[in-house]
């Protein structure tokens, strides 16, 4: 089975690229298992969603859960590379006000660097 997330470390951030086209009811358990190690420790995480063309409410709920867990441990979560369909969902339910969204994962230079 192909991994669901590819992890890199850049400039004090952990960049996790989601390697699936959807985050929805059908694969939410797999997504949660894959992301679990990244939200268990205080991290400065950038979740690259540039390959995700569709997300439903369960995917959105999983991201909100990740945000709560990471921030409760003193970390940060930023999202990057939202495709038009996913961006439309975020705008429609006003999650663009909840998450720090970068145009791409390469825009880390624009992000406030994490304290070391």
C-alpha positions as CSV (number, residue, x, y, z in Angstrom):
1,X,0.0,0.0,0.0
2,X,1.3,3.5,-0.9
3,X,1.9,5.9,2.0
4,X,-0.8,8.5,2.4
5,X,1.6,11.2,3.6
6,X,5.2,12.2,2.6
7,X,7.1,14.1,5.2
8,X,10.0,16.6,4.8
9,X,11.6,18.9,7.3
10,X,12.3,22.5,6.2
11,X,13.2,25.7,8.0
12,X,11.9,24.4,11.4
13,X,8.7,23.2,9.9
14,X,7.5,19.6,9.2
15,X,5.9,19.6,5.8
16,X,3.5,16.7,5.2
17,X,2.2,16.3,1.7
18,X,-1.0,14.4,1.5
19,X,-0.7,11.9,-1.4
20,X,-4.4,11.2,-2.1
21,X,-6.9,12.9,-4.3
22,X,-9.7,12.9,-1.6
23,X,-10.1,13.2,2.1
24,X,-13.5,11.9,2.8
25,X,-15.6,9.3,4.6
26,X,-14.1,6.4,2.5
27,X,-10.5,7.1,3.5
28,X,-10.8,9.2,6.7
29,X,-9.6,6.4,9.0
30,X,-6.5,5.9,6.9
31,X,-5.9,9.6,6.9
32,X,-6.2,9.9,10.7
33,X,-3.8,7.0,11.2
34,X,-1.3,8.6,8.9
35,X,-1.5,12.0,10.5
36,X,-1.6,10.8,14.1
37,X,2.2,10.8,14.8
38,X,2.4,14.4,13.5
39,X,-0.2,15.7,15.9
40,X,1.0,13.9,19.0
41,X,4.0,16.0,19.5
42,X,4.4,19.8,19.6
43,X,5.1,20.5,16.0
44,X,5.1,23.3,13.5
45,X,3.3,21.4,10.7
46,X,2.4,22.5,7.2
47,X,-0.1,20.2,5.6
48,X,0.3,20.3,1.8
49,X,-3.1,19.6,0.2
50,X,-2.1,20.4,-3.4
51,X,-3.0,16.9,-4.6
52,X,-6.4,16.8,-2.8
53,X,-9.2,17.7,-5.2
54,X,-12.1,16.8,-3.0
55,X,-12.8,17.0,0.7
56,X,-16.0,16.3,2.5
57,X,-17.2,17.3,6.0
58,X,-15.4,14.3,7.6
59,X,-12.1,15.6,6.1
60,X,-12.7,19.1,7.4
61,X,-13.5,17.7,10.8
62,X,-10.3,15.7,10.8
63,X,-8.3,18.8,10.0
64,X,-10.1,20.8,12.8
65,X,-9.2,18.0,15.2
66,X,-5.6,18.1,14.1
67,X,-5.5,21.9,14.6
68,X,-6.9,21.6,18.2
69,X,-4.5,18.9,19.2
70,X,-1.4,20.5,17.7
71,X,-2.2,24.0,19.2
72,X,-3.0,22.5,22.6
73,X,0.5,21.1,22.6
74,X,2.1,24.5,21.7
75,X,2.5,23.7,18.0
76,X,1.1,25.3,14.8
77,X,-0.7,24.0,11.8
78,X,-0.7,25.7,8.5
79,X,-2.4,24.4,5.3
80,X,-0.9,24.9,1.9
81,X,-1.8,24.4,-1.8
82,X,-5.6,24.2,-1.5
83,X,-7.0,23.2,-4.8
84,X,-10.0,25.3,-6.1
85,X,-12.6,22.7,-4.9
86,X,-11.1,22.5,-1.5
87,X,-10.6,26.2,-1.3
88,X,-14.3,26.8,-2.2
89,X,-15.3,24.5,0.7
90,X,-13.1,26.4,3.2
91,X,-14.5,29.7,2.0
92,X,-18.1,28.5,2.1
93,X,-17.9,27.3,5.7
94,X,-15.5,30.1,6.7
95,X,-12.7,27.8,7.7
96,X,-10.4,30.2,5.8
97,X,-10.7,32.3,9.0
98,X,-9.7,29.4,11.3
99,X,-6.7,28.1,9.4
100,X,-3.5,29.8,8.3
101,X,-3.4,29.0,4.6
102,X,-0.3,29.4,2.4
103,X,-0.6,29.5,-1.4
104,X,2.0,26.6,-1.6
105,X,4.3,24.7,0.8
106,X,7.2,26.6,-0.8
107,X,5.8,29.8,0.7
108,X,7.2,29.0,4.1
109,X,9.4,32.1,3.8
110,X,6.2,34.1,4.2
111,X,5.2,32.2,7.3
112,X,6.4,33.3,10.7
113,X,9.2,31.0,11.6
114,X,8.6,28.8,14.6
115,X,10.5,29.5,17.8
116,X,13.2,27.1,18.4
